[in-house]
């Protein structure tokens, strides 16, 4: 599993891990049932305190993104979202609001933002399709 941490970013390391795991799932790099590295394995790979990884995994478990099976490890969950559609939309709307504020500050106009969003959606769809077409392990 490839995770890149940015020590100089204002974002806590555990949240960077949470976000990147979610991105890998959304992009099809991780699928329901896939096993995540152990806390010790990932901590060693990323050269961070194991508590940071444990905190990230706990957050992912609280959000039902992963499930921990005692003695076996942590796995990408197949659980259905527990949030209502309205709550899920509100959550994404808040993230989009943050992205739009950032776009304003880096001087991207509405057309450029639309184009960027469409490109990202297409990339995500293509990534998911390539995973579906790949031969099974």
C-alpha positions as CSV (number, residue, x, y, z in Angstrom):
1,X,0.0,0.0,0.0
2,X,1.5,3.3,-1.1
3,X,1.0,6.2,1.3
4,X,2.9,9.4,1.1
5,X,3.0,11.7,4.2
6,X,3.7,15.4,4.1
7,X,5.3,16.4,7.4
8,X,5.1,20.1,6.5
9,X,1.4,20.1,5.7
10,X,-0.9,21.5,8.3
11,X,-2.9,18.2,8.3
12,X,-2.2,15.7,11.1
13,X,-0.4,12.5,9.9
14,X,-3.2,10.2,10.9
15,X,-5.7,12.2,8.8
16,X,-3.4,12.1,5.8
17,X,-3.5,8.3,6.2
18,X,-7.3,8.2,6.6
19,X,-7.7,10.4,3.5
20,X,-5.3,8.4,1.4
21,X,-6.9,5.1,2.3
22,X,-10.3,6.5,1.4
23,X,-8.9,7.7,-1.9
24,X,-7.4,4.3,-2.7
25,X,-10.8,2.7,-2.0
26,X,-12.7,5.3,-4.1
27,X,-10.2,4.8,-7.0
28,X,-10.4,1.0,-6.9
29,X,-6.9,0.4,-5.7
30,X,-8.3,-1.1,-2.5
31,X,-11.5,-3.2,-2.6
32,X,-13.9,-4.7,-0.1
33,X,-12.2,-7.5,1.7
34,X,-8.6,-6.3,1.0
35,X,-6.3,-6.6,4.0
36,X,-4.5,-3.5,5.2
37,X,-1.0,-3.7,6.5
38,X,-0.7,-4.2,10.2
39,X,-0.1,-1.2,12.4
40,X,3.5,-2.2,12.9
41,X,4.1,-2.9,9.2
42,X,2.7,0.5,8.1
43,X,4.4,2.4,10.9
44,X,7.7,0.8,9.9
45,X,7.1,1.6,6.2
46,X,6.1,5.2,6.9
47,X,8.6,5.7,9.7
48,X,6.0,7.0,12.1
49,X,4.9,6.1,15.6
50,X,2.6,3.0,15.6
51,X,0.1,5.1,17.6
52,X,-0.4,7.3,14.6
53,X,-1.3,4.3,12.4
54,X,-3.6,2.9,15.2
55,X,-5.3,6.3,15.4
56,X,-5.9,6.3,11.6
57,X,-7.2,2.8,11.6
58,X,-9.6,3.6,14.6
59,X,-10.9,6.6,12.7
60,X,-11.4,4.5,9.5
61,X,-13.2,1.9,11.6
62,X,-15.5,4.5,13.3
63,X,-16.4,5.6,9.8
64,X,-17.0,2.0,8.8
65,X,-14.5,2.2,6.0
66,X,-12.5,-0.7,7.5
67,X,-13.3,-3.4,9.9
68,X,-10.9,-5.1,12.3
69,X,-11.1,-8.8,12.8
70,X,-9.5,-9.9,16.0
71,X,-6.3,-11.9,15.3
72,X,-6.6,-11.4,11.6
73,X,-6.1,-7.6,11.0
74,X,-7.9,-4.7,9.4
75,X,-9.8,-5.1,6.1
76,X,-11.6,-2.8,3.8
77,X,-15.3,-3.0,4.8
78,X,-18.1,-4.1,2.6
79,X,-20.6,-2.3,4.9
80,X,-23.2,0.0,3.4
81,X,-23.0,3.6,4.4
82,X,-24.7,4.3,7.7
83,X,-25.3,8.0,6.9
84,X,-28.5,9.1,5.2
85,X,-28.2,10.5,1.7
86,X,-28.8,13.9,3.1
87,X,-26.0,13.6,5.6
88,X,-23.6,12.2,2.9
89,X,-24.5,15.1,0.6
90,X,-23.9,17.6,3.3
91,X,-20.5,16.1,4.1
92,X,-19.4,16.2,0.4
93,X,-20.9,19.8,0.0
94,X,-18.7,20.9,2.9
95,X,-15.6,19.5,1.2
96,X,-16.6,21.1,-2.1
97,X,-17.0,24.4,-0.3
98,X,-13.5,24.2,1.0
99,X,-12.2,23.3,-2.5
100,X,-14.1,26.2,-4.0
101,X,-12.6,28.6,-1.5
102,X,-9.1,27.3,-2.3
103,X,-9.9,27.6,-6.1
104,X,-10.8,31.2,-5.5
105,X,-7.5,31.9,-3.7
106,X,-5.4,30.3,-6.4
107,X,-7.4,32.3,-9.0
108,X,-9.3,29.5,-10.8
109,X,-12.5,30.6,-12.4
110,X,-15.8,28.5,-12.4
111,X,-15.1,27.0,-15.9
112,X,-11.7,25.8,-14.8
113,X,-13.1,24.3,-11.6
114,X,-15.8,22.5,-13.6
115,X,-13.3,21.2,-16.1
116,X,-11.0,20.0,-13.2
117,X,-13.9,18.2,-11.5
118,X,-15.0,16.5,-14.7
119,X,-11.4,15.4,-15.4
120,X,-11.2,13.9,-11.8
121,X,-14.5,12.2,-12.1
122,X,-13.4,10.7,-15.5
123,X,-10.1,9.5,-14.0
124,X,-11.9,7.9,-11.1
125,X,-14.3,6.1,-13.4
126,X,-11.5,4.9,-15.6
127,X,-9.6,3.6,-12.6
128,X,-12.6,1.7,-11.4
129,X,-13.2,0.3,-14.8
130,X,-9.6,-0.8,-15.2
131,X,-9.8,-2.6,-11.8
132,X,-13.0,-4.4,-13.0
133,X,-11.3,-5.5,-16.2
134,X,-8.2,-6.8,-14.5
135,X,-7.9,-10.5,-14.0
136,X,-8.7,-11.9,-10.5
137,X,-5.9,-12.6,-8.2
